[in-house]
Amino acid sequence: MSVEESELLKKLDLTRLPRHVAVIMDGNGRWAQRRHLPRIAGHRFGTKTARTTIETCARLNIEALTLYAFSVENWRRPKAETDFLMQLLREYIRKEMPLIQRNNIRMRFLGRIEELPPGVQKDVRDATERTNTNTGMWLCIALNYGGRAEIVDALNAILSARQNGNAHANGHVANGHVANGNGAHPSNGNSQTAREASTPASQIASPNGHTSPLERITEEQLSAYLYTEGLPDPDLLIRTSGEMRVSNFLLWQIAYAEMFVTETLWPDFNRARLLEALIDFQKRERRYGGIHSASSESSNGNSHELNSPRAAGK
């Protein structure tokens, strides 16, 4: 650990770390361009940053880390680049598995996995299965992911479950993060079946199996069908490269996340920069739409936890 990292670590309150950190890893292409290197060089160097970030968060006992690896929009890039990214992902999973196991990390993949090349799907399944008995940090890789697509998939899954008479069944949870293709549900949620599309809302079955008017969908029900089912919402969203946008990432889950945007490009985002983001997070006053009360905080050291959207059911 460098002197800079040691000094930053001293400023960090290890009892007030975010439960879930989400990262938009941006800037690989610009990093390579500035060095007159091909874009793929930036992607490859970015995997080293990912390794450092994963290991650091695991050692800090952060509950979950989500990395935005590949979006549904990224297929618009040249085929040579997307092919390389898929191969790099497979290589990374195999190469980093010893690190993952050594740090007791559980892997989870978020997105439309069933649309990925067969080899990638196999590696995703294998990584999930090999780490499912671990008990440490959740490492979530957002792969072929889109925030809007996730919400659409969740809604379609709820409609499908209601039509089949098991709207309140929890069977989908067991496969929520397995490489079955759709994150939070075993059905093919990325599009409605012909039967679903042609069925009037008034004829969709209620949980008891009888047809009835479509019931309202609650926030809790929708959350239970998202790819991130069972995880706390991100407390901290980090974006590298200075871009001020969320890029269709965890749109539902980041409603109350604190954002940290840095001009640092992803390949240069080292452990010191991560610690700076965590220190900055601890300076924020999180009110979740309410009013901060100094007296209530002093009388209850857990006020920040009790007032969270998840604790309050918001």
HELIX and SHEET records of a PDB file:
HELIX    1   1 VAL A    3  LYS A   11  1                                   9    
HELIX    2   2 ASN A   28  ARG A   34  1                                   7    
HELIX    3   3 ARG A   39  ARG A   59  1                                  21    
HELIX    4   4 VAL A   72  ARG A   76  5                                   5    
HELIX    5   5 LYS A   79  ARG A  102  1                                  24    
HELIX    6   6 ILE A  113  GLU A  115  5                                   3    
HELIX    7   7 PRO A  118  THR A  131  1                                  14    
HELIX    8   8 GLY A  147  GLN A  163  1                                  17    
HELIX    9   9 GLY A  171  ALA A  174  1                                   4    
HELIX   10  10 ALA A  194  SER A  198  1                                   5    
HELIX   11  11 ALA A  201  GLN A  203  5                                   3    
HELIX   12  12 GLU A  219  ALA A  224  1                                   6    
HELIX   13  13 TRP A  266  ASP A  268  5                                   3    
HELIX   14  14 ARG A  271  GLN A  282  1                                  12    
HELIX   15  15 ALA A  294  SER A  299  1                                   6    
HELIX   16  16 SER A  303  LEU A  306  1                                   4    
HELIX   17  17 PRO A  309  ALA A  312  1                                   4    
SHEET    1   A 6 ARG A 106  LEU A 110  0                                        
SHEET    2   A 6 TRP A 138  TYR A 145  1                                        
SHEET    3   A 6 ALA A  64  SER A  71  1                                        
SHEET    4   A 6 HIS A  20  ILE A  24  1                                        
SHEET    5   A 6 LEU A 236  ARG A 239  1                                        
SHEET    6   A 6 GLU A 258  VAL A 261  1                                        
END                                                                             
